[in-house]
Amino acid sequence: MLYIPEGFAHGYQTLTDNTELVYQISESYHPESATGVRWNDSAFGIEWPLPVTVIAKRDASYPLLDLPPVR
């Protein structure tokens, strides 16, 4: 179980095959209001444990931030 407060970005990677994810949100989903950050943006310096093999088109389409990389 993972709790993410409203307004916080989140990302996750499953480490085993055939994982099912079920989640609940506090409001009705409004696709036109959805926004996000790229999973591979160097501004965050995230080192994913496994290579990313499946990602939603929407998640892959977010623009990169114009920030210096994390070191």
N, C-alpha and C positions, 0 to 999 in steps of 0.2 A: 504494500500500500504506500502511496506517495501523495502527500498533500502539497499543492502548489497554490499559494495565495493569489487572489484575483489581481490581474495586472502584471504578474511575473512571467517571464519567458521560461520555457521548459523544453527539454529534449531528452530523449532516451534511446538506448540501443538494447535490443534483446540479445542475449548471449547464447541462446539455444534455438534450434529450429522449431517451427510450428508453435510459436508462442502466441497466445491470445491476450489482447489487452482490452480491458473494459474500463471506461472512465465515465465520470459524471461531471457536469458543469453546472454553474450556479444560475445561468440565464439561458434563454433560447439562443440557438446558434444563428448568427447572422453572417453568412459568407462574405457579404460586401464589406463588412467591418473587420474581417480577419486580416491580420498582418503578422509578420514574423521576421526572423533573421536566418541567414544561411547556416546550415549545420557545419560547413567547412570554412567559415569566415575566420581568417587569421587574427582578426581583432579579439577573438575570444580565446584562442590558443587551446582549444579542446583536443585532447588526444584520445580518440575513440579506441576502445580496446580491440575491436575487430574492424576489418575493412567494411565500408558501407556498401551493401549490395542491393538493397531495396529502399527507395525513398519516394514519397509522394511527389508528383509533378509540381504541385503548389509549393511544397517545402524546398524543392530544388530551384525554384524560380525566384526566390526572394533575392533582392540585390545585396551586394556586399556593402558593409558599412565603410565609411571613409575615415577610418581610425588607424593609428599605427598598430602594428601587430603586438600581441602580448609576448613578453620575453621572460 
